[in-house]
């Protein structure tokens, strides 16, 4: 359980062109410009001038078109003894919006007791996007429960702001209008009954509101949804999946949705690891609108955002099928229609391994995505060794069974020309079944 109240701010450094932009690699270990692992879970994105700011939760205690060159700032909000943001309380899902009338940044967050009984929101304010933010207090909006929440500022002349929140023991989802200062809420605008939605975000497209949210399954991932309405007051339409249902949104939970152009947004999610929350990873994918006017996630391993053109650019990679590798020990071929080509390699680890030969490298650190299936209820792990070198451990979240295949990325040096990659050698536990690897030259 996470009880630390510190919330962090990261600023991204402005870049003049896409050619200078770093790639986005969902599920990788992201580090800031000082080389430290980024701790900004359950966060939100804000742009001020030419700089992007990412406010999120520091879980370690238990600006640019590329959105990936992040510089750690001072703590945006720190614990205050004797208040609802003490080190014994829960502070989650910070979202910061700018009030142009007050020239002030306002942070809203889920404020709760250690047993999640308080079910409140908290508000803090600052004159700078990085803070430090001054805590104004915690309360139940309109005297009802609020748990996983988000905020939305409309594009009307008044820039009206709204609180989006799971309420009534997570059974109903509500939208409330804020006052002009963004310090409180004044009016209940909409209730979506019996929806069990949480962790919301809104993108407005062609006058239609798209509400994104996960279902309430605790730390476990689920098929996140989008519902639409022509007004925030509703009526709201039927729930639609934003990714193939069996993938459980590629093992992630929605936290923020950033529009890029009329047809492209960035889905920003968390891949939670409850027993090691500081090791949770960020899953950011392009999300595109199709002919049905509904968005779908594009599960890109390595990609970029071009805010100048509004495009998302997916890196090309070379695929190597695991079943074409050299098997050792108990490793053997497995058949399932969910695998690429219908075949994968199982029984890796505990003496079993597979070596994929003739992997072409460019003499640099390169991203490699390992596609695997893990039908266990918990995580597995495997080892990766290149050309007989030291093994690198790779964690493998469960994929939910049913032939579902997910990918995890690793950055490894490949020499120029031919390389051999061995998976599973020397480990005592069984790893997930390996379907294929994809090697990217875009670093």
SETOR-100975 format. One line per field, with one value per residue (C-alpha): residue number from 1; residue in one letter; x, y, z. Coordinates in steps of 0.5 Angstrom, whole numbers, plus 500, padded with zeros to 3 digits. Example, Ala and Ser with C-alpha at 12.3 -4.5 7.8 and 13.67 -1.06 7.14 Angstrom:
n = c(1 / 2);
res = c(A / S);
east = c(525 / 527);
north = c(491 / 498);
up = c(516 / 514);
END
This chain:
n = c(1 / 2 / 3 / 4 / 5 / 6 / 7 / 8 / 9 / 10 / 11 / 12 / 13 / 14 / 15 / 16 / 17 / 18 / 19 / 20 / 21 / 22 / 23 / 24 / 25 / 26 / 27 / 28 / 29 / 30 / 31 / 32 / 33 / 34 / 35 / 36 / 37 / 38 / 39 / 40 / 41 / 42 / 43 / 44 / 45 / 46 / 47 / 48 / 49 / 50 / 51 / 52 / 53 / 54 / 55 / 56 / 57 / 58 / 59 / 60 / 61 / 62 / 63 / 64 / 65 / 66 / 67 / 68 / 69 / 70 / 71 / 72 / 73 / 74 / 75 / 76 / 77 / 78 / 79 / 80 / 81 / 82 / 83 / 84 / 85 / 86 / 87 / 88 / 89 / 90 / 91 / 92 / 93 / 94 / 95 / 96 / 97 / 98 / 99 / 100 / 101 / 102 / 103 / 104 / 105 / 106 / 107 / 108 / 109 / 110 / 111 / 112 / 113 / 114 / 115 / 116 / 117 / 118 / 119 / 120 / 121 / 122 / 123 / 124 / 125 / 126 / 127 / 128 / 129 / 130 / 131 / 132 / 133 / 134 / 135 / 136 / 137 / 138 / 139 / 140 / 141 / 142 / 143 / 144 / 145 / 146 / 147 / 148 / 149 / 150 / 151 / 152 / 153 / 154 / 155 / 156 / 157 / 158 / 159 / 160 / 161 / 162 / 163 / 164 / 165 / 166 / 167 / 168 / 169 / 170 / 171 / 172 / 173 / 174 / 175 / 176 / 177 / 178 / 179 / 180 / 181 / 182 / 183 / 184 / 185 / 186 / 187 / 188 / 189 / 190 / 191 / 192 / 193 / 194 / 195 / 196 / 197 / 198 / 199 / 200 / 201 / 202 / 203 / 204 / 205 / 206 / 207 / 208 / 209 / 210 / 211 / 212 / 213 / 214 / 215 / 216 / 217 / 218 / 219 / 220 / 221 / 222 / 223 / 224 / 225 / 226 / 227 / 228 / 229 / 230 / 231 / 232 / 233 / 234 / 235 / 236 / 237 / 238 / 239 / 240 / 241 / 242 / 243 / 244 / 245 / 246 / 247 / 248 / 249 / 250 / 251 / 252 / 253 / 254 / 255 / 256 / 257 / 258 / 259 / 260 / 261 / 262 / 263 / 264 / 265 / 266 / 267 / 268 / 269 / 270 / 271 / 272 / 273 / 274 / 275 / 276 / 277 / 278 / 279 / 280 / 281 / 282 / 283 / 284 / 285 / 286 / 287 / 288 / 289 / 290 / 291 / 292 / 293 / 294 / 295 / 296 / 297 / 298 / 299 / 300 / 301 / 302 / 303 / 304 / 305 / 306 / 307 / 308 / 309 / 310 / 311 / 312 / 313 / 314 / 315 / 316 / 317 / 318 / 319 / 320 / 321 / 322 / 323 / 324 / 325 / 326 / 327 / 328 / 329 / 330 / 331 / 332 / 333 / 334 / 335 / 336 / 337 / 338 / 339 / 340 / 341 / 342 / 343 / 344 / 345 / 346 / 347 / 348 / 349 / 350 / 351 / 352 / 353 / 354 / 355 / 356 / 357 / 358 / 359 / 360 / 361 / 362 / 363 / 364 / 365 / 366 / 367 / 368 / 369 / 370 / 371 / 372 / 373 / 374 / 375 / 376 / 377 / 378 / 379 / 380 / 381 / 382 / 383 / 384 / 385 / 386 / 387 / 388 / 389 / 390 / 391 / 392 / 393 / 394 / 395 / 396 / 397 / 398 / 399 / 400 / 401 / 402 / 403 / 404 / 405 / 406 / 407 / 408 / 409 / 410 / 411 / 412 / 413 / 414 / 415 / 416 / 417 / 418 / 419 / 420 / 421 / 422 / 423 / 424 / 425 / 426 / 427 / 428 / 429 / 430 / 431 / 432 / 433 / 434 / 435 / 436 / 437 / 438 / 439 / 440 / 441 / 442 / 443);
res = c(X / X / X / X / X / X / X / X / X / X / X / X / X / X / X / X / X / X / X / X / X / X / X / X / X / X / X / X / X / X / X / X / X / X / X / X / X / X / X / X / X / X / X / X / X / X / X / X / X / X / X / X / X / X / X / X / X / X / X / X / X / X / X / X / X / X / X / X / X / X / X / X / X / X / X / X / X / X / X / X / X / X / X / X / X / X / X / X / X / X / X / X / X / X / X / X / X / X / X / X / X / X / X / X / X / X / X / X / X / X / X / X / X / X / X / X / X / X / X / X / X / X / X / X / X / X / X / X / X / X / X / X / X / X / X / X / X / X / X / X / X / X / X / X / X / X / X / X / X / X / X / X / X / X / X / X / X / X / X / X / X / X / X / X / X / X / X / X / X / X / X / X / X / X / X / X / X / X / X / X / X / X / X / X / X / X / X / X / X / X / X / X / X / X / X / X / X / X / X / X / X / X / X / X / X / X / X / X / X / X / X / X / X / X / X / X / X / X / X / X / X / X / X / X / X / X / X / X / X / X / X / X / X / X / X / X / X / X / X / X / X / X / X / X / X / X / X / X / X / X / X / X / X / X / X / X / X / X / X / X / X / X / X / X / X / X / X / X / X / X / X / X / X / X / X / X / X / X / X / X / X / X / X / X / X / X / X / X / X / X / X / X / X / X / X / X / X / X / X / X / X / X / X / X / X / X / X / X / X / X / X / X / X / X / X / X / X / X / X / X / X / X / X / X / X / X / X / X / X / X / X / X / X / X / X / X / X / X / X / X / X / X / X / X / X / X / X / X / X / X / X / X / X / X / X / X / X / X / X / X / X / X / X / X / X / X / X / X / X / X / X / X / X / X / X / X / X / X / X / X / X / X / X / X / X / X / X / X / X / X / X / X / X / X / X / X / X / X / X / X / X / X / X / X / X / X / X / X / X / X / X / X / X / X / X / X / X / X / X / X / X / X / X / X / X / X / X / X / X / X / X / X / X / X / X / X / X / X / X / X / X / X / X);
east = c(500 / 503 / 502 / 507 / 504 / 510 / 508 / 513 / 514 / 518 / 519 / 521 / 526 / 523 / 526 / 525 / 524 / 522 / 529 / 531 / 526 / 527 / 522 / 517 / 518 / 512 / 513 / 521 / 524 / 524 / 529 / 530 / 536 / 540 / 539 / 534 / 528 / 522 / 517 / 510 / 505 / 498 / 500 / 497 / 500 / 500 / 503 / 506 / 509 / 513 / 514 / 511 / 510 / 508 / 506 / 505 / 506 / 513 / 512 / 519 / 517 / 513 / 519 / 518 / 515 / 517 / 515 / 520 / 526 / 524 / 528 / 526 / 524 / 523 / 517 / 511 / 507 / 510 / 507 / 504 / 504 / 497 / 493 / 490 / 496 / 501 / 506 / 500 / 495 / 494 / 495 / 494 / 493 / 495 / 492 / 494 / 490 / 491 / 487 / 488 / 483 / 488 / 494 / 495 / 496 / 491 / 492 / 487 / 488 / 485 / 486 / 484 / 486 / 490 / 484 / 481 / 475 / 475 / 474 / 476 / 479 / 485 / 486 / 493 / 495 / 502 / 504 / 509 / 507 / 513 / 510 / 511 / 504 / 500 / 495 / 488 / 485 / 481 / 473 / 468 / 465 / 458 / 458 / 459 / 465 / 471 / 476 / 480 / 479 / 481 / 480 / 478 / 478 / 473 / 474 / 468 / 470 / 470 / 474 / 470 / 473 / 470 / 472 / 471 / 470 / 468 / 463 / 458 / 463 / 465 / 458 / 457 / 461 / 460 / 462 / 461 / 463 / 468 / 467 / 471 / 477 / 478 / 478 / 471 / 465 / 459 / 454 / 453 / 453 / 452 / 451 / 453 / 450 / 452 / 458 / 464 / 468 / 475 / 481 / 478 / 480 / 476 / 478 / 473 / 473 / 469 / 464 / 463 / 466 / 470 / 470 / 476 / 476 / 478 / 473 / 474 / 478 / 483 / 491 / 489 / 488 / 482 / 479 / 479 / 473 / 471 / 464 / 461 / 456 / 455 / 454 / 458 / 451 / 449 / 446 / 452 / 453 / 455 / 462 / 467 / 473 / 479 / 484 / 482 / 479 / 483 / 489 / 486 / 489 / 496 / 496 / 495 / 490 / 488 / 491 / 491 / 489 / 493 / 490 / 495 / 491 / 484 / 485 / 490 / 491 / 496 / 493 / 497 / 497 / 500 / 502 / 501 / 506 / 502 / 508 / 513 / 509 / 516 / 517 / 511 / 512 / 508 / 504 / 504 / 501 / 498 / 490 / 487 / 480 / 477 / 471 / 466 / 469 / 471 / 478 / 483 / 490 / 496 / 500 / 507 / 513 / 517 / 514 / 514 / 510 / 510 / 506 / 508 / 504 / 499 / 502 / 505 / 511 / 511 / 519 / 520 / 523 / 526 / 522 / 525 / 521 / 523 / 521 / 527 / 532 / 536 / 533 / 537 / 535 / 527 / 525 / 520 / 515 / 508 / 502 / 497 / 493 / 495 / 502 / 505 / 505 / 502 / 508 / 512 / 518 / 516 / 519 / 524 / 529 / 530 / 535 / 531 / 533 / 533 / 538 / 536 / 542 / 543 / 540 / 542 / 545 / 548 / 553 / 549 / 544 / 538 / 531 / 528 / 521 / 520 / 513 / 511 / 505 / 505 / 498 / 500 / 496 / 503 / 509 / 515 / 522 / 527 / 534 / 537 / 544 / 547 / 553 / 555 / 555 / 552 / 545 / 540 / 533 / 527 / 520 / 514 / 507 / 502 / 498 / 491 / 491 / 487 / 493 / 494 / 501 / 504 / 511 / 516 / 522 / 529 / 535 / 541 / 548 / 548 / 555 / 555 / 553 / 551 / 549 / 546 / 541 / 540 / 533 / 533 / 540 / 542 / 535 / 532 / 525 / 521 / 520 / 514 / 513 / 517 / 513 / 518 / 523 / 523 / 529 / 529 / 534 / 531 / 534);
north = c(500 / 507 / 512 / 517 / 524 / 527 / 529 / 530 / 535 / 533 / 538 / 537 / 540 / 544 / 541 / 545 / 539 / 532 / 530 / 531 / 528 / 522 / 515 / 513 / 506 / 503 / 499 / 501 / 503 / 511 / 515 / 523 / 527 / 525 / 518 / 517 / 512 / 517 / 516 / 520 / 515 / 516 / 523 / 528 / 533 / 540 / 545 / 552 / 556 / 551 / 546 / 540 / 538 / 532 / 531 / 524 / 520 / 518 / 511 / 509 / 510 / 503 / 542 / 538 / 535 / 528 / 528 / 524 / 528 / 530 / 534 / 532 / 539 / 540 / 536 / 539 / 538 / 535 / 532 / 536 / 533 / 533 / 534 / 530 / 530 / 527 / 521 / 517 / 519 / 517 / 522 / 520 / 522 / 529 / 533 / 540 / 546 / 553 / 558 / 564 / 569 / 568 / 566 / 560 / 553 / 549 / 541 / 537 / 530 / 524 / 525 / 519 / 515 / 509 / 505 / 509 / 511 / 518 / 518 / 526 / 530 / 535 / 542 / 545 / 552 / 555 / 561 / 556 / 549 / 546 / 549 / 548 / 548 / 550 / 545 / 548 / 542 / 536 / 535 / 530 / 534 / 536 / 531 / 525 / 520 / 521 / 516 / 515 / 522 / 527 / 534 / 537 / 544 / 545 / 550 / 555 / 562 / 561 / 555 / 552 / 546 / 540 / 534 / 527 / 522 / 515 / 516 / 512 / 506 / 506 / 504 / 511 / 516 / 523 / 530 / 536 / 543 / 547 / 554 / 560 / 559 / 552 / 551 / 547 / 544 / 548 / 543 / 536 / 536 / 528 / 521 / 515 / 510 / 503 / 504 / 502 / 507 / 510 / 513 / 518 / 523 / 527 / 528 / 533 / 532 / 535 / 537 / 530 / 529 / 522 / 520 / 515 / 510 / 504 / 499 / 498 / 491 / 494 / 493 / 488 / 491 / 491 / 493 / 500 / 504 / 510 / 513 / 519 / 525 / 531 / 534 / 533 / 533 / 527 / 522 / 518 / 512 / 505 / 503 / 501 / 498 / 502 / 496 / 488 / 486 / 480 / 484 / 488 / 495 / 492 / 491 / 498 / 503 / 510 / 516 / 521 / 523 / 528 / 530 / 531 / 533 / 532 / 524 / 523 / 523 / 520 / 514 / 515 / 509 / 506 / 498 / 497 / 492 / 493 / 489 / 494 / 500 / 504 / 499 / 500 / 502 / 507 / 505 / 511 / 509 / 513 / 513 / 514 / 515 / 511 / 511 / 510 / 516 / 512 / 511 / 505 / 504 / 503 / 498 / 501 / 498 / 504 / 511 / 519 / 524 / 530 / 536 / 540 / 536 / 532 / 525 / 519 / 516 / 508 / 505 / 500 / 493 / 487 / 481 / 474 / 468 / 464 / 458 / 459 / 459 / 453 / 450 / 447 / 443 / 442 / 448 / 446 / 448 / 450 / 451 / 456 / 461 / 467 / 466 / 469 / 464 / 459 / 457 / 459 / 456 / 454 / 451 / 456 / 457 / 451 / 449 / 451 / 456 / 459 / 462 / 466 / 467 / 472 / 478 / 484 / 490 / 497 / 497 / 501 / 500 / 498 / 497 / 490 / 488 / 481 / 478 / 473 / 469 / 468 / 465 / 465 / 470 / 473 / 476 / 471 / 473 / 471 / 473 / 476 / 475 / 477 / 474 / 470 / 476 / 478 / 476 / 482 / 480 / 482 / 482 / 479 / 481 / 476 / 476 / 473 / 467 / 465 / 466 / 473 / 476 / 482 / 485 / 488 / 492 / 492 / 496 / 492 / 493 / 489 / 489 / 491 / 485 / 479 / 477 / 471 / 473 / 467 / 467 / 464 / 461 / 460 / 462 / 457 / 459 / 458 / 464 / 466 / 463 / 466 / 468 / 473 / 479 / 485 / 489 / 496 / 501 / 507 / 509);
up = c(500 / 498 / 504 / 501 / 500 / 496 / 489 / 483 / 477 / 471 / 466 / 459 / 455 / 449 / 442 / 435 / 431 / 431 / 428 / 435 / 439 / 443 / 442 / 446 / 449 / 453 / 458 / 458 / 465 / 463 / 466 / 467 / 465 / 471 / 469 / 475 / 474 / 473 / 479 / 476 / 477 / 476 / 473 / 469 / 463 / 463 / 457 / 460 / 454 / 450 / 456 / 458 / 465 / 468 / 475 / 478 / 485 / 487 / 489 / 491 / 499 / 500 / 454 / 448 / 442 / 444 / 451 / 453 / 455 / 462 / 468 / 475 / 479 / 486 / 490 / 487 / 494 / 500 / 506 / 512 / 519 / 522 / 515 / 510 / 506 / 512 / 511 / 514 / 508 / 501 / 496 / 488 / 481 / 481 / 475 / 475 / 471 / 469 / 471 / 467 / 471 / 477 / 473 / 478 / 477 / 481 / 483 / 484 / 487 / 490 / 498 / 502 / 509 / 509 / 509 / 503 / 508 / 507 / 499 / 498 / 493 / 495 / 492 / 492 / 488 / 486 / 481 / 478 / 474 / 478 / 485 / 490 / 491 / 497 / 500 / 501 / 504 / 502 / 502 / 499 / 493 / 494 / 500 / 496 / 496 / 491 / 489 / 482 / 479 / 473 / 471 / 465 / 462 / 456 / 450 / 452 / 453 / 460 / 460 / 465 / 469 / 471 / 476 / 474 / 479 / 481 / 487 / 491 / 493 / 486 / 483 / 480 / 476 / 476 / 473 / 477 / 475 / 478 / 481 / 477 / 481 / 480 / 488 / 489 / 485 / 485 / 481 / 479 / 472 / 470 / 473 / 470 / 474 / 475 / 471 / 475 / 472 / 475 / 473 / 467 / 462 / 457 / 449 / 446 / 438 / 433 / 439 / 442 / 449 / 449 / 456 / 457 / 464 / 467 / 470 / 478 / 479 / 484 / 481 / 476 / 469 / 465 / 458 / 459 / 456 / 452 / 452 / 448 / 449 / 445 / 452 / 459 / 462 / 457 / 455 / 455 / 450 / 450 / 453 / 447 / 448 / 446 / 445 / 444 / 450 / 452 / 452 / 458 / 455 / 454 / 461 / 463 / 467 / 464 / 467 / 462 / 455 / 451 / 444 / 439 / 433 / 431 / 429 / 434 / 442 / 446 / 451 / 458 / 462 / 468 / 468 / 476 / 480 / 487 / 490 / 488 / 486 / 484 / 479 / 475 / 468 / 464 / 457 / 453 / 446 / 440 / 440 / 433 / 431 / 425 / 421 / 426 / 430 / 436 / 438 / 438 / 441 / 436 / 440 / 438 / 441 / 439 / 436 / 436 / 436 / 432 / 435 / 428 / 424 / 429 / 427 / 430 / 427 / 429 / 428 / 423 / 426 / 424 / 426 / 428 / 430 / 436 / 433 / 428 / 434 / 437 / 443 / 449 / 454 / 456 / 451 / 446 / 441 / 443 / 438 / 439 / 434 / 438 / 437 / 431 / 425 / 430 / 434 / 440 / 444 / 451 / 457 / 457 / 464 / 469 / 464 / 457 / 453 / 446 / 442 / 436 / 431 / 425 / 429 / 425 / 429 / 427 / 433 / 438 / 443 / 440 / 443 / 442 / 444 / 446 / 445 / 450 / 453 / 461 / 463 / 470 / 475 / 477 / 474 / 471 / 468 / 464 / 462 / 455 / 453 / 447 / 444 / 450 / 454 / 461 / 462 / 463 / 467 / 464 / 468 / 464 / 467 / 466 / 459 / 462 / 458 / 452 / 447 / 449 / 447 / 450 / 449 / 454 / 451 / 453 / 450 / 449 / 445 / 438 / 435 / 427 / 423 / 426 / 433 / 437 / 443 / 448 / 452 / 459 / 460 / 467 / 470 / 475 / 474 / 468 / 464 / 459 / 453 / 447 / 441 / 437 / 438 / 434 / 433 / 432 / 429 / 431 / 438);
END
